[in-house]
Amino acid sequence: MNRFRSHAIKVGKGAAGIAAMIASWEAVRALGFVDRRDLPSAASIVETAAVDLWSGGLAHAVLATIGSWAPGLAVAAVAGAGAGIALALLPRLEIATRPLLEFVRPIPSVALIPVALLVLGVGLQMQLFMIAFASIWPILFSTKAGVEDVDPRFVETGRVLHVGRAARIFRIVLPAMLPSFATGLRTASAIALVVAITVEMLTGQPGIGSYIENVRLSGLVTGMWASIFVTGVLGYLVNALFVTVERATMPWSTENRDR
């Protein structure tokens, strides 16, 4: 009963937040702070989003964005997890690569678009590179921190029980670091989506980004806001999906136990 009540309170707060946002939006329009032609009503935005999705244009753009976002994030997940585990288990490797990582990590991914275009050209390979480069860092460092935070007593217990080094890694270290990896992956998923849409805007590759640019240049203001609204919904659904999977597959996570 308490759990149901807690869930109901969360839903109520979320609904209240949405209502307050819509009311603020309509108040800005009513007070004339922004030209109404540039700020359509919330109802017209939702209606246009539904029509554009049903007609297929916006739906195809969403699918195209997912088609580059998903494999790019997958590349980042595999590479980031592998590098994070290696750096945590091999201190000498971590020391040797630290200057390079600290130099490359702060580079904005958008700044590399001209280089990626020059080397890889316009296409899926360039998109995957940009998405993977931008999203690998939270995965790498979350995985590394997760491995380093494994309770030494667990590892020592395995050693006392004569569990081999490889078995200790697979049976003790990896399960213990999975929640940290999941957190990094969830953060990276949002970054990957932002970069995917940005690349589409700048290069004209099929997807939500180029769709937003096309409707903007066509003067379809409501259509532009509708596509932005759909982008926000997509980001929310992506985060909700990762949270749901994490709760279902990692019950030992401290974050899940606290819920």
Contacts in CASP RR format, 6 or more apart in sequence:
PFRMAT RR
TARGET T0000
AUTHOR 0000-0000-0000
METHOD contacts of the structure
MODEL  1
MNRFRSHAIKVGKGAAGIAAMIASWEAVRALGFVDRRDLPSAASIVETAA
VDLWSGGLAHAVLATIGSWAPGLAVAAVAGAGAGIALALLPRLEIATRPL
LEFVRPIPSVALIPVALLVLGVGLQMQLFMIAFASIWPILFSTKAGVEDV
DPRFVETGRVLHVGRAARIFRIVLPAMLPSFATGLRTASAIALVVAITVE
MLTGQPGIGSYIENVRLSGLVTGMWASIFVTGVLGYLVNALFVTVERATM
PWSTENRDR
22 42 0 8 1.000
25 39 0 8 1.000
25 42 0 8 1.000
26 41 0 8 1.000
26 42 0 8 1.000
28 34 0 8 1.000
28 39 0 8 1.000
29 36 0 8 1.000
29 39 0 8 1.000
29 41 0 8 1.000
37 221 0 8 1.000
38 221 0 8 1.000
39 225 0 8 1.000
40 48 0 8 1.000
40 221 0 8 1.000
40 222 0 8 1.000
40 225 0 8 1.000
44 222 0 8 1.000
45 222 0 8 1.000
45 223 0 8 1.000
45 225 0 8 1.000
45 226 0 8 1.000
45 229 0 8 1.000
46 226 0 8 1.000
46 229 0 8 1.000
48 222 0 8 1.000
48 223 0 8 1.000
48 225 0 8 1.000
48 226 0 8 1.000
49 58 0 8 1.000
49 223 0 8 1.000
49 226 0 8 1.000
49 227 0 8 1.000
49 229 0 8 1.000
49 230 0 8 1.000
52 58 0 8 1.000
52 59 0 8 1.000
52 223 0 8 1.000
52 226 0 8 1.000
52 227 0 8 1.000
52 230 0 8 1.000
53 59 0 8 1.000
53 62 0 8 1.000
53 230 0 8 1.000
57 211 0 8 1.000
58 208 0 8 1.000
58 211 0 8 1.000
58 226 0 8 1.000
58 227 0 8 1.000
58 230 0 8 1.000
60 206 0 8 1.000
60 207 0 8 1.000
61 206 0 8 1.000
61 207 0 8 1.000
61 208 0 8 1.000
61 209 0 8 1.000
61 210 0 8 1.000
61 211 0 8 1.000
61 227 0 8 1.000
62 207 0 8 1.000
62 208 0 8 1.000
62 230 0 8 1.000
62 234 0 8 1.000
64 200 0 8 1.000
64 205 0 8 1.000
64 206 0 8 1.000
64 207 0 8 1.000
64 208 0 8 1.000
65 193 0 8 1.000
65 196 0 8 1.000
65 197 0 8 1.000
65 200 0 8 1.000
65 207 0 8 1.000
65 208 0 8 1.000
65 209 0 8 1.000
65 234 0 8 1.000
68 124 0 8 1.000
68 127 0 8 1.000
68 128 0 8 1.000
68 131 0 8 1.000
68 196 0 8 1.000
68 199 0 8 1.000
68 200 0 8 1.000
68 205 0 8 1.000
68 207 0 8 1.000
69 131 0 8 1.000
69 192 0 8 1.000
69 193 0 8 1.000
69 196 0 8 1.000
71 128 0 8 1.000
72 127 0 8 1.000
72 128 0 8 1.000
72 131 0 8 1.000
72 132 0 8 1.000
72 135 0 8 1.000
72 192 0 8 1.000
73 131 0 8 1.000
73 132 0 8 1.000
73 135 0 8 1.000
73 185 0 8 1.000
73 188 0 8 1.000
73 189 0 8 1.000
73 192 0 8 1.000
75 128 0 8 1.000
75 131 0 8 1.000
75 132 0 8 1.000
76 131 0 8 1.000
76 132 0 8 1.000
76 133 0 8 1.000
76 135 0 8 1.000
76 136 0 8 1.000
76 139 0 8 1.000
76 188 0 8 1.000
76 192 0 8 1.000
77 139 0 8 1.000
77 185 0 8 1.000
77 188 0 8 1.000
79 132 0 8 1.000
79 136 0 8 1.000
79 140 0 8 1.000
80 136 0 8 1.000
80 139 0 8 1.000
80 140 0 8 1.000
80 143 0 8 1.000
81 139 0 8 1.000
81 140 0 8 1.000
81 143 0 8 1.000
81 181 0 8 1.000
82 143 0 8 1.000
83 136 0 8 1.000
83 140 0 8 1.000
83 143 0 8 1.000
84 140 0 8 1.000
84 141 0 8 1.000
84 143 0 8 1.000
84 144 0 8 1.000
84 147 0 8 1.000
85 143 0 8 1.000
85 144 0 8 1.000
85 147 0 8 1.000
85 173 0 8 1.000
85 174 0 8 1.000
85 177 0 8 1.000
86 93 0 8 1.000
87 93 0 8 1.000
87 94 0 8 1.000
87 97 0 8 1.000
87 140 0 8 1.000
87 144 0 8 1.000
88 94 0 8 1.000
88 143 0 8 1.000
88 144 0 8 1.000
88 145 0 8 1.000
88 146 0 8 1.000
88 147 0 8 1.000
88 148 0 8 1.000
89 147 0 8 1.000
89 169 0 8 1.000
89 173 0 8 1.000
105 137 0 8 1.000
109 130 0 8 1.000
109 133 0 8 1.000
109 134 0 8 1.000
109 195 0 8 1.000
110 195 0 8 1.000
110 198 0 8 1.000
110 202 0 8 1.000
112 130 0 8 1.000
112 133 0 8 1.000
113 130 0 8 1.000
113 199 0 8 1.000
113 202 0 8 1.000
113 203 0 8 1.000
116 126 0 8 1.000
116 129 0 8 1.000
116 130 0 8 1.000
117 126 0 8 1.000
117 203 0 8 1.000
120 126 0 8 1.000
120 129 0 8 1.000
122 203 0 8 1.000
122 204 0 8 1.000
122 205 0 8 1.000
123 203 0 8 1.000
123 205 0 8 1.000
126 199 0 8 1.000
126 203 0 8 1.000
127 196 0 8 1.000
127 199 0 8 1.000
127 200 0 8 1.000
127 203 0 8 1.000
127 205 0 8 1.000
130 195 0 8 1.000
130 196 0 8 1.000
130 199 0 8 1.000
131 192 0 8 1.000
131 195 0 8 1.000
131 196 0 8 1.000
131 199 0 8 1.000
134 191 0 8 1.000
134 192 0 8 1.000
134 194 0 8 1.000
134 195 0 8 1.000
135 188 0 8 1.000
135 189 0 8 1.000
135 191 0 8 1.000
135 192 0 8 1.000
135 195 0 8 1.000
136 188 0 8 1.000
137 188 0 8 1.000
138 184 0 8 1.000
138 185 0 8 1.000
138 187 0 8 1.000
138 188 0 8 1.000
138 191 0 8 1.000
139 181 0 8 1.000
139 184 0 8 1.000
139 185 0 8 1.000
139 188 0 8 1.000
142 180 0 8 1.000
142 181 0 8 1.000
142 183 0 8 1.000
142 184 0 8 1.000
142 185 0 8 1.000
142 187 0 8 1.000
143 177 0 8 1.000
143 180 0 8 1.000
143 181 0 8 1.000
143 184 0 8 1.000
145 180 0 8 1.000
146 176 0 8 1.000
146 177 0 8 1.000
146 179 0 8 1.000
146 180 0 8 1.000
146 181 0 8 1.000
147 173 0 8 1.000
147 177 0 8 1.000
149 176 0 8 1.000
149 177 0 8 1.000
149 180 0 8 1.000
150 172 0 8 1.000
150 173 0 8 1.000
150 176 0 8 1.000
150 177 0 8 1.000
151 176 0 8 1.000
154 172 0 8 1.000
154 176 0 8 1.000
155 168 0 8 1.000
155 172 0 8 1.000
155 173 0 8 1.000
158 164 0 8 1.000
158 168 0 8 1.000
158 172 0 8 1.000
159 168 0 8 1.000
163 171 0 8 1.000
163 172 0 8 1.000
175 252 0 8 1.000
178 250 0 8 1.000
178 253 0 8 1.000
179 246 0 8 1.000
179 250 0 8 1.000
179 252 0 8 1.000
179 253 0 8 1.000
179 254 0 8 1.000
179 255 0 8 1.000
179 256 0 8 1.000
182 242 0 8 1.000
182 246 0 8 1.000
182 250 0 8 1.000
182 253 0 8 1.000
183 255 0 8 1.000
185 242 0 8 1.000
186 239 0 8 1.000
186 242 0 8 1.000
186 243 0 8 1.000
186 246 0 8 1.000
189 238 0 8 1.000
189 239 0 8 1.000
189 242 0 8 1.000
190 235 0 8 1.000
190 238 0 8 1.000
190 239 0 8 1.000
193 234 0 8 1.000
193 235 0 8 1.000
193 238 0 8 1.000
197 207 0 8 1.000
197 208 0 8 1.000
197 209 0 8 1.000
197 212 0 8 1.000
197 231 0 8 1.000
198 209 0 8 1.000
199 205 0 8 1.000
200 206 0 8 1.000
200 207 0 8 1.000
200 208 0 8 1.000
200 209 0 8 1.000
200 210 0 8 1.000
201 209 0 8 1.000
201 210 0 8 1.000
201 212 0 8 1.000
201 213 0 8 1.000
203 210 0 8 1.000
204 210 0 8 1.000
204 213 0 8 1.000
208 227 0 8 1.000
208 230 0 8 1.000
208 231 0 8 1.000
208 234 0 8 1.000
209 227 0 8 1.000
211 227 0 8 1.000
212 224 0 8 1.000
212 227 0 8 1.000
212 228 0 8 1.000
212 231 0 8 1.000
215 223 0 8 1.000
215 224 0 8 1.000
215 227 0 8 1.000
216 224 0 8 1.000
246 253 0 8 1.000
246 256 0 8 1.000
247 256 0 8 1.000
247 259 0 8 1.000
250 256 0 8 1.000
251 257 0 8 1.000
END
